[in-house]
Amino acid sequence: MKITPFILLLLILSISTFAQTDSSNIAPNTFDCEVKTNGVYYANLDKEANIYIHFHENDTVVTTSSVKDVDLASKFVNKTLGAGILFGKYFTSDRTCNLRIKAKNEYSKVKMDGIIRDDKLVLTVVNVTENTARDFVFHFHELKK
């Protein structure tokens, strides 16, 4: 009879643990987890510049920093420019809305990790070359035709 309360306790703990880890209890993803390729994402870097990210098909990406004028800068953040542009690949997870970017050029190398939330990206940008890291919120700006 002394073992009955112990078994009852184990039974209650196993049921409560299952209820907490059961994936059917997780609310469905209500965010758009897709990066957009018809524009640029930008975030405030300092008083004079923004960071820009432009996603392309085939999981390729370009990123750079440039002037604050988003319309002007967005014309130059593309795959055809060379100096100053970092080229790389990006990886996304539709299930968790995670995003990872790895980009480099002959002078610099960066890694970016974070999440996609509709028209925003929340990323930690790690400058591997300078061994620095900083968090940014990127907003989407659609390219004008």
Summary of the structure (lengths in Angstrom):
residues: 145
radius of gyration: 21.7
end to end distance: 78.7
largest distance: 79.1
contacts: 377
relative contact order: 0.17
helix: 19%
strand: 45%
